[in-house]
Structures are given as structure tokens and as C-alpha cells.
Amino acid sequence: MLKPILKKRAAAKRRAIRTRAKISGSAERPRLTVFRSGAHMYAQVINDETGKTLAAASDLKNKGDKKPLESAAIVGAEVAAKAKAAGVTKVVFDRGPYLYHGRVEAVAVAARAAGLEF
């Protein structure tokens, strides 16, 4: 039973590498990356040239009784606000191994609505 899980993780890693081969965050346009677990959403704005995280947000505090899409939208708005406070207005969106659909899309739409350009 362990083999299918390993295959699934390996496939996700290949998808992430393929996505990130085309994307790189710089000081002018850092990378907005999204991580989606089974229960939570995380987003970070990363400058790949220095390897520093400029802003980060997650739904660990505000999960409560909210639906997953609502919680993801809150994460997107929160990371956009923190990025703007750090002086970042333009980013490159990194969806990682995930499809641009559902919670990942909700983070992106909320970040755009909060003022990030990508």
C-alpha cells in the first residue's frame, strides 16, 4: 500500500519542478507561492535571489467554521496586505503542483483584489 502514495508524491514533485522551472522570484517581482494541505492553506511571498520570505499568511488562526474557499480568500487578502506593507506590489504567482482551481484560485483572486499585480 505504500507504493501508490510514493508515486503520488513523486508526481506532485515533478509537477512542482516543472512549474518552478518557468518561474523565478526577483527583488522587483517576488514569487507568491501557495501550499495546500488537506486542512489548511499557506501563502508566502519569496525573493528567490536572496532566499528571504517577505510576507506569509495561513488560515491556522482563522479556520473556525469558515468554508475552505472563504478561508483561502482570507489567506490571499492577508498575504497581499502583508506584501504591500513590505513594499511589494507586483508578484509572480506560483501554484506549485496544484491546479489553478478551487482554493488555489481563491487565494490568487483575493490577492489580486487586495492590490497585488500578477
C-alpha positions in Angstrom: 0.0 0.0 0.0 2.9 2.3 0.3 3.8 2.4 -3.4 0.8 4.4 -4.6 1.5 7.1 -2.1 5.1 7.4 -3.1 4.1 7.6 -6.8 1.6 10.3 -6.0 4.2 12.4 -4.1 6.8 11.9 -6.8 4.3 13.1 -9.4 3.5 16.1 -7.4 7.2 16.9 -7.0 7.6 16.6 -10.8 4.7 19.0 -11.4 6.2 21.5 -8.9 9.6 21.3 -10.5 8.1 21.8 -14.0 6.1 24.8 -12.8 9.0 26.4 -10.9 11.4 25.9 -13.9 9.4 28.6 -15.6 9.0 30.9 -12.6 11.6 32.8 -10.6 11.1 35.5 -8.0 13.3 38.6 -8.0 13.5 41.7 -5.9 11.2 43.6 -8.3 8.7 40.7 -8.7 8.9 38.2 -5.9 7.2 34.8 -6.1 3.8 34.3 -4.4 3.7 30.6 -3.7 0.8 28.6 -2.3 0.8 25.4 -0.2 -2.4 23.5 0.2 -2.7 20.7 2.8 -5.8 18.7 3.5 -7.0 21.1 6.1 -5.1 24.4 5.7 -3.8 26.9 3.2 -0.5 28.7 3.3 0.9 31.5 1.1 4.3 33.2 1.0 5.9 36.0 -0.9 9.5 34.9 -1.6 12.5 36.7 -3.1 14.4 33.9 -4.8 17.6 36.0 -5.3 18.2 36.3 -1.6 16.1 33.3 -0.4 14.1 35.5 2.0 10.4 35.3 2.8 8.9 38.8 2.6 5.4 38.0 3.7 3.5 35.0 4.8 -0.1 34.1 5.8 -2.0 31.0 6.7 -5.5 30.0 7.9 -4.3 28.4 11.1 -5.8 31.1 13.2 -9.0 31.9 11.4 -10.1 28.5 10.2 -13.0 28.1 12.6 -16.4 27.5 11.0 -15.5 29.0 7.6 -15.7 27.1 4.4 -12.5 26.2 2.6 -12.9 28.7 -0.2 -13.7 31.5 2.3 -10.7 30.7 4.4 -8.4 30.6 1.3 -9.7 34.0 0.2 -8.8 35.4 3.7 -5.3 34.0 3.3 -5.0 35.7 -0.1 -6.1 39.0 1.2 -3.9 38.7 4.3 -0.7 37.9 2.3 -1.4 40.7 -0.1 -1.8 43.2 2.7 1.5 42.0 4.3 3.3 42.1 1.0 2.1 45.7 0.3 3.3 46.6 3.8 6.7 45.2 2.8 6.7 47.4 -0.3 5.8 44.7 -2.8 3.1 45.4 -5.4 4.0 43.0 -8.3 4.5 39.3 -7.9 4.8 36.1 -9.9 2.1 33.5 -8.9 3.5 30.0 -8.2 0.7 27.4 -8.0 3.3 24.6 -7.3 1.9 21.2 -8.1 -1.7 22.2 -7.7 -4.2 23.1 -10.5 -5.3 26.7 -10.7 -8.7 25.8 -9.3 -10.7 25.9 -6.1 -8.7 27.0 -3.0 -5.6 27.9 -5.0 -7.6 30.1 -7.4 -9.4 31.7 -4.4 -6.0 32.8 -2.9 -5.0 34.3 -6.2 -8.3 36.1 -6.8 -8.3 37.6 -3.3 -4.6 38.7 -3.6 -5.4 40.4 -6.9 -8.5 42.1 -5.3 -6.3 43.3 -2.4 -3.9 45.0 -4.8 -1.2 42.6 -5.9 -0.5 42.6 -9.6 0.2 39.3 -11.4 
